[in-house]
Amino acid sequence: MEQKPRWAEMCARILQQCEVLRGGRENLASFLGVNIDELADWVEGKAGPPRAVFEKAMEVILAEHDRRAALGPAPKRRRSDHH
């Protein structure tokens, strides 16, 4: 069984999150300026994206992190909140 390279696997996870944040694969491909078939290979961990694409994807992740940080800490759940 062939193992996926760690780099490709890490990039795949990041790109999967970016798909959610950008509203789907087509929107993400458009944002990144790449072919959707190429993006599919990266999302599935078949290959790692070029550095420029990876950096642009990281901008999406960091922007979401900044957005959440600006909202302040999430309220802590009490044990009684769990059902």
PDB file of N, CA, C and O in Angstrom:
ATOM      1  N   MET A   1       0.851  -1.195   0.000  1.00  0.00           N
ATOM      2  CA  MET A   1       0.000   0.000   0.000  1.00  0.00           C
ATOM      3  C   MET A   1       0.885   1.243   0.000  1.00  0.00           C
ATOM      4  O   MET A   1       1.792   1.382   0.821  1.00  0.00           O
ATOM      5  N   GLU A   2       0.606   2.118  -0.918  1.00  0.00           N
ATOM      6  CA  GLU A   2       1.412   3.334  -1.054  1.00  0.00           C
ATOM      7  C   GLU A   2       0.940   4.388  -0.053  1.00  0.00           C
ATOM      8  O   GLU A   2      -0.259   4.624   0.094  1.00  0.00           O
ATOM      9  N   GLN A   3       1.890   5.014   0.630  1.00  0.00           N
ATOM     10  CA  GLN A   3       1.532   6.069   1.579  1.00  0.00           C
ATOM     11  C   GLN A   3       1.601   7.427   0.898  1.00  0.00           C
ATOM     12  O   GLN A   3       2.469   7.681   0.062  1.00  0.00           O
ATOM     13  N   LYS A   4       0.671   8.289   1.273  1.00  0.00           N
ATOM     14  CA  LYS A   4       0.689   9.660   0.751  1.00  0.00           C
ATOM     15  C   LYS A   4       1.825  10.420   1.422  1.00  0.00           C
ATOM     16  O   LYS A   4       2.094  10.229   2.608  1.00  0.00           O
ATOM     17  N   PRO A   5       2.482  11.272   0.666  1.00  0.00           N
ATOM     18  CA  PRO A   5       3.507  12.110   1.308  1.00  0.00           C
ATOM     19  C   PRO A   5       2.867  12.994   2.381  1.00  0.00           C
ATOM     20  O   PRO A   5       1.747  13.479   2.216  1.00  0.00           O
ATOM     21  N   ARG A   6       3.585  13.193   3.465  1.00  0.00           N
ATOM     22  CA  ARG A   6       3.052  14.016   4.559  1.00  0.00           C
ATOM     23  C   ARG A   6       2.680  15.427   4.099  1.00  0.00           C
ATOM     24  O   ARG A   6       1.655  15.967   4.516  1.00  0.00           O
ATOM     25  N   TRP A   7       3.510  16.022   3.245  1.00  0.00           N
ATOM     26  CA  TRP A   7       3.242  17.376   2.745  1.00  0.00           C
ATOM     27  C   TRP A   7       1.891  17.413   2.038  1.00  0.00           C
ATOM     28  O   TRP A   7       1.073  18.294   2.304  1.00  0.00           O
ATOM     29  N   ALA A   8       1.657  16.462   1.143  1.00  0.00           N
ATOM     30  CA  ALA A   8       0.396  16.428   0.397  1.00  0.00           C
ATOM     31  C   ALA A   8      -0.785  16.234   1.342  1.00  0.00           C
ATOM     32  O   ALA A   8      -1.839  16.843   1.160  1.00  0.00           O
ATOM     33  N   GLU A   9      -0.606  15.386   2.348  1.00  0.00           N
ATOM     34  CA  GLU A   9      -1.681  15.134   3.306  1.00  0.00           C
ATOM     35  C   GLU A   9      -1.992  16.383   4.133  1.00  0.00           C
ATOM     36  O   GLU A   9      -3.157  16.705   4.363  1.00  0.00           O
ATOM     37  N   MET A  10      -0.955  17.078   4.576  1.00  0.00           N
ATOM     38  CA  MET A  10      -1.154  18.301   5.351  1.00  0.00           C
ATOM     39  C   MET A  10      -1.852  19.363   4.484  1.00  0.00           C
ATOM     40  O   MET A  10      -2.791  20.019   4.934  1.00  0.00           O
ATOM     41  N   CYS A  11      -1.393  19.520   3.263  1.00  0.00           N
ATOM     42  CA  CYS A  11      -2.013  20.498   2.356  1.00  0.00           C
ATOM     43  C   CYS A  11      -3.463  20.134   2.084  1.00  0.00           C
ATOM     44  O   CYS A  11      -4.322  21.012   2.004  1.00  0.00           O
ATOM     45  N   ALA A  12      -3.740  18.840   1.943  1.00  0.00           N
ATOM     46  CA  ALA A  12      -5.110  18.393   1.685  1.00  0.00           C
ATOM     47  C   ALA A  12      -6.034  18.833   2.812  1.00  0.00           C
ATOM     48  O   ALA A  12      -7.137  19.319   2.563  1.00  0.00           O
ATOM     49  N   ARG A  13      -5.587  18.664   4.047  1.00  0.00           N
ATOM     50  CA  ARG A  13      -6.425  19.066   5.194  1.00  0.00           C
ATOM     51  C   ARG A  13      -6.681  20.566   5.192  1.00  0.00           C
ATOM     52  O   ARG A  13      -7.795  21.013   5.464  1.00  0.00           O
ATOM     53  N   ILE A  14      -5.664  21.326   4.889  1.00  0.00           N
ATOM     54  CA  ILE A  14      -5.811  22.784   4.836  1.00  0.00           C
ATOM     55  C   ILE A  14      -6.778  23.169   3.724  1.00  0.00           C
ATOM     56  O   ILE A  14      -7.656  24.008   3.923  1.00  0.00           O
ATOM     57  N   LEU A  15      -6.618  22.559   2.563  1.00  0.00           N
ATOM     58  CA  LEU A  15      -7.488  22.887   1.428  1.00  0.00           C
ATOM     59  C   LEU A  15      -8.922  22.449   1.673  1.00  0.00           C
ATOM     60  O   LEU A  15      -9.854  23.099   1.198  1.00  0.00           O
ATOM     61  N   GLN A  16      -9.116  21.362   2.404  1.00  0.00           N
ATOM     62  CA  GLN A  16     -10.477  20.937   2.750  1.00  0.00           C
ATOM     63  C   GLN A  16     -11.153  21.989   3.624  1.00  0.00           C
ATOM     64  O   GLN A  16     -12.331  22.294   3.439  1.00  0.00           O
ATOM     65  N   GLN A  17     -10.403  22.540   4.574  1.00  0.00           N
ATOM     66  CA  GLN A  17     -10.952  23.616   5.413  1.00  0.00           C
ATOM     67  C   GLN A  17     -11.258  24.843   4.555  1.00  0.00           C
ATOM     68  O   GLN A  17     -12.284  25.497   4.737  1.00  0.00           O
ATOM     69  N   CYS A  18     -10.370  25.143   3.630  1.00  0.00           N
ATOM     70  CA  CYS A  18     -10.576  26.303   2.746  1.00  0.00           C
ATOM     71  C   CYS A  18     -11.825  26.129   1.894  1.00  0.00           C
ATOM     72  O   CYS A  18     -12.537  27.097   1.628  1.00  0.00           O
ATOM     73  N   GLU A  19     -12.094  24.898   1.465  1.00  0.00           N
ATOM     74  CA  GLU A  19     -13.318  24.644   0.694  1.00  0.00           C
ATOM     75  C   GLU A  19     -14.544  25.049   1.495  1.00  0.00           C
ATOM     76  O   GLU A  19     -15.459  25.681   0.967  1.00  0.00           O
ATOM     77  N   VAL A  20     -14.559  24.687   2.759  1.00  0.00           N
ATOM     78  CA  VAL A  20     -15.688  25.029   3.628  1.00  0.00           C
ATOM     79  C   VAL A  20     -15.778  26.549   3.783  1.00  0.00           C
ATOM     80  O   VAL A  20     -16.857  27.129   3.659  1.00  0.00           O
ATOM     81  N   LEU A  21     -14.648  27.179   4.051  1.00  0.00           N
ATOM     82  CA  LEU A  21     -14.628  28.623   4.304  1.00  0.00           C
ATOM     83  C   LEU A  21     -14.963  29.444   3.061  1.00  0.00           C
ATOM     84  O   LEU A  21     -15.534  30.529   3.172  1.00  0.00           O
ATOM     85  N   ARG A  22     -14.611  28.937   1.880  1.00  0.00           N
ATOM     86  CA  ARG A  22     -14.854  29.676   0.641  1.00  0.00           C
ATOM     87  C   ARG A  22     -16.149  29.254  -0.053  1.00  0.00           C
ATOM     88  O   ARG A  22     -16.461  29.757  -1.132  1.00  0.00           O
ATOM     89  N   GLY A  23     -16.901  28.344   0.548  1.00  0.00           N
ATOM     90  CA  GLY A  23     -18.194  27.975  -0.022  1.00  0.00           C
ATOM     91  C   GLY A  23     -18.144  26.952  -1.132  1.00  0.00           C
ATOM     92  O   GLY A  23     -18.956  26.998  -2.056  1.00  0.00           O
ATOM     93  N   GLY A  24     -17.196  26.024  -1.056  1.00  0.00           N
ATOM     94  CA  GLY A  24     -17.159  24.933  -2.031  1.00  0.00           C
ATOM     95  C   GLY A  24     -15.915  24.930  -2.893  1.00  0.00           C
ATOM     96  O   GLY A  24     -15.135  25.882  -2.915  1.00  0.00           O
ATOM     97  N   ARG A  25     -15.760  23.825  -3.602  1.00  0.00           N
ATOM     98  CA  ARG A  25     -14.560  23.612  -4.415  1.00  0.00           C
ATOM     99  C   ARG A  25     -14.449  24.595  -5.575  1.00  0.00           C
ATOM    100  O   ARG A  25     -13.368  25.118  -5.846  1.00  0.00           O
ATOM    101  N   GLU A  26     -15.566  24.849  -6.262  1.00  0.00           N
ATOM    102  CA  GLU A  26     -15.519  25.773  -7.407  1.00  0.00           C
ATOM    103  C   GLU A  26     -15.103  27.167  -6.970  1.00  0.00           C
ATOM    104  O   GLU A  26     -14.270  27.805  -7.614  1.00  0.00           O
ATOM    105  N   ASN A  27     -15.683  27.639  -5.876  1.00  0.00           N
ATOM    106  CA  ASN A  27     -15.326  28.969  -5.362  1.00  0.00           C
ATOM    107  C   ASN A  27     -13.863  29.025  -4.949  1.00  0.00           C
ATOM    108  O   ASN A  27     -13.177  30.015  -5.203  1.00  0.00           O
ATOM    109  N   LEU A  28     -13.387  27.960  -4.312  1.00  0.00           N
ATOM    110  CA  LEU A  28     -11.995  27.931  -3.885  1.00  0.00           C
ATOM    111  C   LEU A  28     -11.057  27.908  -5.088  1.00  0.00           C
ATOM    112  O   LEU A  28     -10.054  28.621  -5.105  1.00  0.00           O
ATOM    113  N   ALA A  29     -11.377  27.095  -6.093  1.00  0.00           N
ATOM    114  CA  ALA A  29     -10.543  27.037  -7.303  1.00  0.00           C
ATOM    115  C   ALA A  29     -10.463  28.413  -7.955  1.00  0.00           C
ATOM    116  O   ALA A  29      -9.395  28.844  -8.389  1.00  0.00           O
ATOM    117  N   SER A  30     -11.588  29.086  -8.017  1.00  0.00           N
ATOM    118  CA  SER A  30     -11.626  30.429  -8.600  1.00  0.00           C
ATOM    119  C   SER A  30     -10.782  31.398  -7.777  1.00  0.00           C
ATOM    120  O   SER A  30     -10.009  32.177  -8.335  1.00  0.00           O
ATOM    121  N   PHE A  31     -10.927  31.353  -6.458  1.00  0.00           N
ATOM    122  CA  PHE A  31     -10.162  32.228  -5.569  1.00  0.00           C
ATOM    123  C   PHE A  31      -8.667  31.989  -5.713  1.00  0.00           C
ATOM    124  O   PHE A  31      -7.878  32.934  -5.749  1.00  0.00           O
ATOM    125  N   LEU A  32      -8.279  30.703  -5.795  1.00  0.00           N
ATOM    126  CA  LEU A  32      -6.862  30.365  -5.898  1.00  0.00           C
ATOM    127  C   LEU A  32      -6.323  30.537  -7.318  1.00  0.00           C
ATOM    128  O   LEU A  32      -5.110  30.549  -7.528  1.00  0.00           O
ATOM    129  N   GLY A  33      -7.231  30.671  -8.297  1.00  0.00           N
ATOM    130  CA  GLY A  33      -6.810  30.828  -9.694  1.00  0.00           C
ATOM    131  C   GLY A  33      -6.250  29.542 -10.273  1.00  0.00           C
ATOM    132  O   GLY A  33      -5.289  29.561 -11.041  1.00  0.00           O
ATOM    133  N   VAL A  34      -6.868  28.407  -9.894  1.00  0.00           N
ATOM    134  CA  VAL A  34      -6.395  27.111 -10.381  1.00  0.00           C
ATOM    135  C   VAL A  34      -7.539  26.320 -11.013  1.00  0.00           C
ATOM    136  O   VAL A  34      -8.714  26.625 -10.807  1.00  0.00           O
ATOM    137  N   ASN A  35      -7.171  25.307 -11.779  1.00  0.00           N
ATOM    138  CA  ASN A  35      -8.119  24.399 -12.409  1.00  0.00           C
ATOM    139  C   ASN A  35      -8.756  23.525 -11.334  1.00  0.00           C
ATOM    140  O   ASN A  35      -8.070  23.061 -10.423  1.00  0.00           O
ATOM    141  N   ILE A  36     -10.053  23.302 -11.435  1.00  0.00           N
ATOM    142  CA  ILE A  36     -10.761  22.530 -10.409  1.00  0.00           C
ATOM    143  C   ILE A  36     -10.269  21.084 -10.338  1.00  0.00           C
ATOM    144  O   ILE A  36     -10.268  20.490  -9.260  1.00  0.00           O
ATOM    145  N   ASP A  37      -9.853  20.512 -11.460  1.00  0.00           N
ATOM    146  CA  ASP A  37      -9.332  19.133 -11.445  1.00  0.00           C
ATOM    147  C   ASP A  37      -8.002  19.059 -10.705  1.00  0.00           C
ATOM    148  O   ASP A  37      -7.731  18.106  -9.975  1.00  0.00           O
ATOM    149  N   GLU A  38      -7.180  20.083 -10.909  1.00  0.00           N
ATOM    150  CA  GLU A  38      -5.900  20.152 -10.197  1.00  0.00           C
ATOM    151  C   GLU A  38      -6.155  20.289  -8.696  1.00  0.00           C
ATOM    152  O   GLU A  38      -5.514  19.626  -7.881  1.00  0.00           O
ATOM    153  N   LEU A  39      -7.099  21.157  -8.349  1.00  0.00           N
ATOM    154  CA  LEU A  39      -7.457  21.351  -6.946  1.00  0.00           C
ATOM    155  C   LEU A  39      -7.951  20.040  -6.338  1.00  0.00           C
ATOM    156  O   LEU A  39      -7.620  19.721  -5.197  1.00  0.00           O
ATOM    157  N   ALA A  40      -8.736  19.287  -7.091  1.00  0.00           N
ATOM    158  CA  ALA A  40      -9.253  18.009  -6.591  1.00  0.00           C
ATOM    159  C   ALA A  40      -8.106  17.070  -6.210  1.00  0.00           C
ATOM    160  O   ALA A  40      -8.170  16.402  -5.178  1.00  0.00           O
ATOM    161  N   ASP A  41      -7.062  17.018  -7.034  1.00  0.00           N
ATOM    162  CA  ASP A  41      -5.898  16.173  -6.708  1.00  0.00           C
ATOM    163  C   ASP A  41      -5.257  16.608  -5.398  1.00  0.00           C
ATOM    164  O   ASP A  41      -4.864  15.769  -4.587  1.00  0.00           O
ATOM    165  N   TRP A  42      -5.152  17.904  -5.191  1.00  0.00           N
ATOM    166  CA  TRP A  42      -4.537  18.422  -3.960  1.00  0.00           C
ATOM    167  C   TRP A  42      -5.410  18.148  -2.750  1.00  0.00           C
ATOM    168  O   TRP A  42      -4.911  17.747  -1.699  1.00  0.00           O
ATOM    169  N   VAL A  43      -6.735  18.365  -2.896  1.00  0.00           N
ATOM    170  CA  VAL A  43      -7.670  18.151  -1.788  1.00  0.00           C
ATOM    171  C   VAL A  43      -7.693  16.680  -1.386  1.00  0.00           C
ATOM    172  O   VAL A  43      -7.863  16.355  -0.211  1.00  0.00           O
ATOM    173  N   GLU A  44      -7.522  15.801  -2.357  1.00  0.00           N
ATOM    174  CA  GLU A  44      -7.523  14.363  -2.086  1.00  0.00           C
ATOM    175  C   GLU A  44      -6.150  13.862  -1.637  1.00  0.00           C
ATOM    176  O   GLU A  44      -5.991  12.674  -1.356  1.00  0.00           O
ATOM    177  N   GLY A  45      -5.161  14.749  -1.567  1.00  0.00           N
ATOM    178  CA  GLY A  45      -3.834  14.381  -1.086  1.00  0.00           C
ATOM    179  C   GLY A  45      -3.002  13.602  -2.089  1.00  0.00           C
ATOM    180  O   GLY A  45      -2.016  12.963  -1.721  1.00  0.00           O
ATOM    181  N   LYS A  46      -3.398  13.652  -3.368  1.00  0.00           N
ATOM    182  CA  LYS A  46      -2.646  12.927  -4.399  1.00  0.00           C
ATOM    183  C   LYS A  46      -1.335  13.632  -4.729  1.00  0.00           C
ATOM    184  O   LYS A  46      -0.383  13.009  -5.199  1.00  0.00           O
ATOM    185  N   ALA A  47      -1.298  14.926  -4.478  1.00  0.00           N
ATOM    186  CA  ALA A  47      -0.102  15.737  -4.718  1.00  0.00           C
ATOM    187  C   ALA A  47      -0.222  16.996  -3.885  1.00  0.00           C
ATOM    188  O   ALA A  47      -1.316  17.366  -3.457  1.00  0.00           O
ATOM    189  N   GLY A  48       0.904  17.652  -3.656  1.00  0.00           N
ATOM    190  CA  GLY A  48       0.889  18.926  -2.946  1.00  0.00           C
ATOM    191  C   GLY A  48       0.813  20.065  -3.950  1.00  0.00           C
ATOM    192  O   GLY A  48       1.331  19.944  -5.060  1.00  0.00           O
ATOM    193  N   PRO A  49       0.182  21.163  -3.581  1.00  0.00           N
ATOM    194  CA  PRO A  49       0.067  22.311  -4.479  1.00  0.00           C
ATOM    195  C   PRO A  49       1.379  23.085  -4.572  1.00  0.00           C
ATOM    196  O   PRO A  49       2.264  22.918  -3.733  1.00  0.00           O
ATOM    197  N   PRO A  50       1.502  23.925  -5.587  1.00  0.00           N
ATOM    198  CA  PRO A  50       2.659  24.823  -5.641  1.00  0.00           C
ATOM    199  C   PRO A  50       2.662  25.748  -4.420  1.00  0.00           C
ATOM    200  O   PRO A  50       1.622  26.001  -3.813  1.00  0.00           O
ATOM    201  N   ARG A  51       3.826  26.236  -4.083  1.00  0.00           N
ATOM    202  CA  ARG A  51       3.976  27.077  -2.890  1.00  0.00           C
ATOM    203  C   ARG A  51       3.044  28.291  -2.917  1.00  0.00           C
ATOM    204  O   ARG A  51       2.443  28.624  -1.896  1.00  0.00           O
ATOM    205  N   ALA A  52       2.918  28.948  -4.058  1.00  0.00           N
ATOM    206  CA  ALA A  52       2.062  30.142  -4.149  1.00  0.00           C
ATOM    207  C   ALA A  52       0.606  29.809  -3.819  1.00  0.00           C
ATOM    208  O   ALA A  52      -0.082  30.601  -3.174  1.00  0.00           O
ATOM    209  N   VAL A  53       0.144  28.655  -4.253  1.00  0.00           N
ATOM    210  CA  VAL A  53      -1.230  28.229  -3.968  1.00  0.00           C
ATOM    211  C   VAL A  53      -1.371  27.921  -2.480  1.00  0.00           C
ATOM    212  O   VAL A  53      -2.354  28.310  -1.849  1.00  0.00           O
ATOM    213  N   PHE A  54      -0.396  27.228  -1.931  1.00  0.00           N
ATOM    214  CA  PHE A  54      -0.409  26.909  -0.499  1.00  0.00           C
ATOM    215  C   PHE A  54      -0.459  28.189   0.328  1.00  0.00           C
ATOM    216  O   PHE A  54      -1.222  28.279   1.290  1.00  0.00           O
ATOM    217  N   GLU A  55       0.346  29.172  -0.039  1.00  0.00           N
ATOM    218  CA  GLU A  55       0.379  30.429   0.718  1.00  0.00           C
ATOM    219  C   GLU A  55      -0.961  31.153   0.642  1.00  0.00           C
ATOM    220  O   GLU A  55      -1.410  31.734   1.630  1.00  0.00           O
ATOM    221  N   LYS A  56      -1.599  31.121  -0.522  1.00  0.00           N
ATOM    222  CA  LYS A  56      -2.902  31.772  -0.659  1.00  0.00           C
ATOM    223  C   LYS A  56      -3.957  31.036   0.177  1.00  0.00           C
ATOM    224  O   LYS A  56      -4.838  31.660   0.768  1.00  0.00           O
ATOM    225  N   ALA A  57      -3.854  29.707   0.217  1.00  0.00           N
ATOM    226  CA  ALA A  57      -4.777  28.922   1.048  1.00  0.00           C
ATOM    227  C   ALA A  57      -4.573  29.262   2.525  1.00  0.00           C
ATOM    228  O   ALA A  57      -5.537  29.366   3.284  1.00  0.00           O
ATOM    229  N   MET A  58      -3.323  29.433   2.923  1.00  0.00           N
ATOM    230  CA  MET A  58      -3.047  29.789   4.316  1.00  0.00           C
ATOM    231  C   MET A  58      -3.625  31.161   4.657  1.00  0.00           C
ATOM    232  O   MET A  58      -4.017  31.395   5.800  1.00  0.00           O
ATOM    233  N   GLU A  59      -3.681  32.056   3.697  1.00  0.00           N
ATOM    234  CA  GLU A  59      -4.297  33.365   3.936  1.00  0.00           C
ATOM    235  C   GLU A  59      -5.767  33.195   4.306  1.00  0.00           C
ATOM    236  O   GLU A  59      -6.280  33.913   5.164  1.00  0.00           O
ATOM    237  N   VAL A  60      -6.443  32.249   3.664  1.00  0.00           N
ATOM    238  CA  VAL A  60      -7.853  31.976   3.968  1.00  0.00           C
ATOM    239  C   VAL A  60      -7.985  31.503   5.421  1.00  0.00           C
ATOM    240  O   VAL A  60      -8.845  31.974   6.165  1.00  0.00           O
ATOM    241  N   ILE A  61      -7.116  30.563   5.806  1.00  0.00           N
ATOM    242  CA  ILE A  61      -7.144  30.025   7.166  1.00  0.00           C
ATOM    243  C   ILE A  61      -6.847  31.123   8.185  1.00  0.00           C
ATOM    244  O   ILE A  61      -7.541  31.239   9.195  1.00  0.00           O
ATOM    245  N   LEU A  62      -5.824  31.920   7.924  1.00  0.00           N
ATOM    246  CA  LEU A  62      -5.447  32.978   8.868  1.00  0.00           C
ATOM    247  C   LEU A  62      -6.515  34.060   8.968  1.00  0.00           C
ATOM    248  O   LEU A  62      -6.744  34.606  10.048  1.00  0.00           O
ATOM    249  N   ALA A  63      -7.166  34.372   7.860  1.00  0.00           N
ATOM    250  CA  ALA A  63      -8.249  35.365   7.889  1.00  0.00           C
ATOM    251  C   ALA A  63      -9.398  34.868   8.757  1.00  0.00           C
ATOM    252  O   ALA A  63     -10.001  35.645   9.498  1.00  0.00           O
ATOM    253  N   GLU A  64      -9.705  33.568   8.668  1.00  0.00           N
ATOM    254  CA  GLU A  64     -10.764  33.000   9.509  1.00  0.00           C
ATOM    255  C   GLU A  64     -10.339  33.018  10.977  1.00  0.00           C
ATOM    256  O   GLU A  64     -11.148  33.306  11.859  1.00  0.00           O
ATOM    257  N   HIS A  65      -9.082  32.712  11.230  1.00  0.00           N
ATOM    258  CA  HIS A  65      -8.569  32.760  12.601  1.00  0.00           C
ATOM    259  C   HIS A  65      -8.712  34.185  13.157  1.00  0.00           C
ATOM    260  O   HIS A  65      -9.168  34.374  14.285  1.00  0.00           O
ATOM    261  N   ASP A  66      -8.323  35.170  12.364  1.00  0.00           N
ATOM    262  CA  ASP A  66      -8.431  36.567  12.800  1.00  0.00           C
ATOM    263  C   ASP A  66      -9.884  36.961  13.029  1.00  0.00           C
ATOM    264  O   ASP A  66     -10.197  37.678  13.980  1.00  0.00           O
ATOM    265  N   ARG A  67     -10.777  36.489  12.150  1.00  0.00           N
ATOM    266  CA  ARG A  67     -12.201  36.802  12.291  1.00  0.00           C
ATOM    267  C   ARG A  67     -12.729  36.238  13.606  1.00  0.00           C
ATOM    268  O   ARG A  67     -13.448  36.921  14.335  1.00  0.00           O
ATOM    269  N   ARG A  68     -12.372  34.995  13.905  1.00  0.00           N
ATOM    270  CA  ARG A  68     -12.847  34.375  15.145  1.00  0.00           C
ATOM    271  C   ARG A  68     -12.234  35.040  16.369  1.00  0.00           C
ATOM    272  O   ARG A  68     -12.903  35.213  17.387  1.00  0.00           O
ATOM    273  N   ALA A  69     -10.972  35.410  16.272  1.00  0.00           N
ATOM    274  CA  ALA A  69     -10.306  36.070  17.398  1.00  0.00           C
ATOM    275  C   ALA A  69     -10.966  37.415  17.704  1.00  0.00           C
ATOM    276  O   ALA A  69     -11.071  37.811  18.865  1.00  0.00           O
ATOM    277  N   ALA A  70     -11.409  38.109  16.662  1.00  0.00           N
ATOM    278  CA  ALA A  70     -12.054  39.409  16.849  1.00  0.00           C
ATOM    279  C   ALA A  70     -13.400  39.273  17.560  1.00  0.00           C
ATOM    280  O   ALA A  70     -13.872  40.218  18.190  1.00  0.00           O
ATOM    281  N   LEU A  71     -14.008  38.105  17.458  1.00  0.00           N
ATOM    282  CA  LEU A  71     -15.294  37.875  18.126  1.00  0.00           C
ATOM    283  C   LEU A  71     -15.131  37.665  19.632  1.00  0.00           C
ATOM    284  O   LEU A  71     -16.097  37.742  20.391  1.00  0.00           O
ATOM    285  N   GLY A  72     -13.913  37.403  20.041  1.00  0.00           N
ATOM    286  CA  GLY A  72     -13.653  37.152  21.453  1.00  0.00           C
ATOM    287  C   GLY A  72     -13.764  35.674  21.757  1.00  0.00           C
ATOM    288  O   GLY A  72     -14.160  34.881  20.903  1.00  0.00           O
ATOM    289  N   PRO A  73     -13.414  35.309  22.973  1.00  0.00           N
ATOM    290  CA  PRO A  73     -13.456  33.886  23.332  1.00  0.00           C
ATOM    291  C   PRO A  73     -14.879  33.347  23.311  1.00  0.00           C
ATOM    292  O   PRO A  73     -15.831  34.041  23.668  1.00  0.00           O
ATOM    293  N   ALA A  74     -15.000  32.110  22.892  1.00  0.00           N
ATOM    294  CA  ALA A  74     -16.308  31.454  22.903  1.00  0.00           C
ATOM    295  C   ALA A  74     -16.714  31.219  24.348  1.00  0.00           C
ATOM    296  O   ALA A  74     -15.860  30.960  25.196  1.00  0.00           O
ATOM    297  N   PRO A  75     -18.004  31.305  24.636  1.00  0.00           N
ATOM    298  CA  PRO A  75     -18.437  31.048  26.014  1.00  0.00           C
ATOM    299  C   PRO A  75     -18.102  29.614  26.405  1.00  0.00           C
ATOM    300  O   PRO A  75     -18.257  28.686  25.613  1.00  0.00           O
ATOM    301  N   LYS A  76     -17.646  29.455  27.628  1.00  0.00           N
ATOM    302  CA  LYS A  76     -17.301  28.111  28.102  1.00  0.00           C
ATOM    303  C   LYS A  76     -18.576  27.358  28.407  1.00  0.00           C
ATOM    304  O   LYS A  76     -19.532  27.902  28.960  1.00  0.00           O
ATOM    305  N   ARG A  77     -18.562  26.089  28.031  1.00  0.00           N
ATOM    306  CA  ARG A  77     -19.727  25.250  28.303  1.00  0.00           C
ATOM    307  C   ARG A  77     -19.636  24.697  29.716  1.00  0.00           C
ATOM    308  O   ARG A  77     -18.568  24.309  30.190  1.00  0.00           O
ATOM    309  N   ARG A  78     -20.767  24.674  30.359  1.00  0.00           N
ATOM    310  CA  ARG A  78     -20.841  24.030  31.669  1.00  0.00           C
ATOM    311  C   ARG A  78     -21.201  22.571  31.452  1.00  0.00           C
ATOM    312  O   ARG A  78     -21.798  22.214  30.436  1.00  0.00           O
ATOM    313  N   ARG A  79     -20.841  21.745  32.394  1.00  0.00           N
ATOM    314  CA  ARG A  79     -21.182  20.328  32.284  1.00  0.00           C
ATOM    315  C   ARG A  79     -22.681  20.132  32.114  1.00  0.00           C
ATOM    316  O   ARG A  79     -23.119  19.220  31.413  1.00  0.00           O
ATOM    317  N   SER A  80     -23.460  20.986  32.756  1.00  0.00           N
ATOM    318  CA  SER A  80     -24.921  20.860  32.682  1.00  0.00           C
ATOM    319  C   SER A  80     -25.457  21.211  31.296  1.00  0.00           C
ATOM    320  O   SER A  80     -26.609  20.902  30.989  1.00  0.00           O
ATOM    321  N   ASP A  81     -24.639  21.853  30.448  1.00  0.00           N
ATOM    322  CA  ASP A  81     -25.067  22.190  29.093  1.00  0.00           C
ATOM    323  C   ASP A  81     -25.055  20.972  28.177  1.00  0.00           C
ATOM    324  O   ASP A  81     -25.722  20.974  27.143  1.00  0.00           O
ATOM    325  N   HIS A  82     -24.316  19.945  28.538  1.00  0.00           N
ATOM    326  CA  HIS A  82     -24.217  18.748  27.712  1.00  0.00           C
ATOM    327  C   HIS A  82     -25.412  17.848  27.986  1.00  0.00           C
ATOM    328  O   HIS A  82     -25.826  17.676  29.133  1.00  0.00           O
ATOM    329  N   HIS A  83     -25.948  17.290  26.946  1.00  0.00           N
ATOM    330  CA  HIS A  83     -27.130  16.447  27.128  1.00  0.00           C
ATOM    331  C   HIS A  83     -26.766  15.003  27.011  1.00  0.00           C
ATOM    332  O   HIS A  83     -27.631  14.136  27.136  1.00  0.00           O
TER     333      HIS A  83
END
